[in-house]
């Protein structure tokens, strides 16, 4: 189910003229799944979860650190959330 949400994110972001890049940071655990880059310099990190699932404590810690630096980190567990985010 998480893979379906991730696929929907990639497709929807592309339709909006952006990119949803896989985020891998060797040696750093808990980073979000994707970096979403949208026209106009808009950017956010996306943590993708199966419906009803929550991030692990290590992920929550990393999300907090990124937010303290001023970045948006969104936890997404449904396709409908993606459409709402991209139209906002």
N, C-alpha and C positions, 0 to 999 in steps of 0.2 A: 504494500500500500504506500509506503514512503517513496518507493521508486516512481509510482504513478504521480505523486505530488511533485516530485523533483522534475519529472518529464514535463508536467503541466507548467511548472515555473519557467523552465527553459523556453518552451514554446511561446508562452504568453509574453515573456520579456522580449523575445525576438520580434514578436508582432508589434511591440511598442518601440521598436528600433534600438533595443539595448542588448546587453550581453549578461548572461548568468554564468560566471566562471566558477569552476570547481576550485575550492580553496583548500590547499594542502600546505601545511607548514611543518616540514620535517623537524623533529625535536620538540615540537610544541603540541601538546595534547589539548583537546577540548575546543579547537577552533570551529567556527560555524561551517556549514557545508558549502555555501556558495557566497560569492561576492557579486552583487547585482549592480550593474552600471547602466544608467539610463540617460537619454538625451538631456542636455541642459546641466550636466555635471551632477546629477542626482545619483546617490549611491547608498546601498545598505547591505548589511550582512544578513544572510538567511540561514536559519537552523531549521531543517526539515525533519518532521516527525510523523509517524503514523498517527491517525486520528486518536485523540485522547492521551497520547504519550507525552511525557514531559522530558526536558533536558536532564542529563545526569549532573550531579553536583560539580564535577570538573568543568562541564560545559557552562553551567551557570556562573561559575567563577570567571571563566574567560569572557563570557558575555558582559559581566559586570566591569571587567577591566577595559573592554572595548568601549562600553558606554561612558566610562569615566574619561576616556580620551575624546569623547564627543561624537562617536559613531552610533548610528542606528543599528540595532541587532533585533531582528524579528524572528520569532518562533512561529513556524507555519505548520499546522497539522490538518489543513483542508484546502482543496482546490479553490473553494469560494473565497477564502482569505486572499489568495493571490490576485484574483480579479478586483477585489475591493482595494487592495494596496496599490495596484497599478493604475487604477482610475482616480485615486485620491490626489 
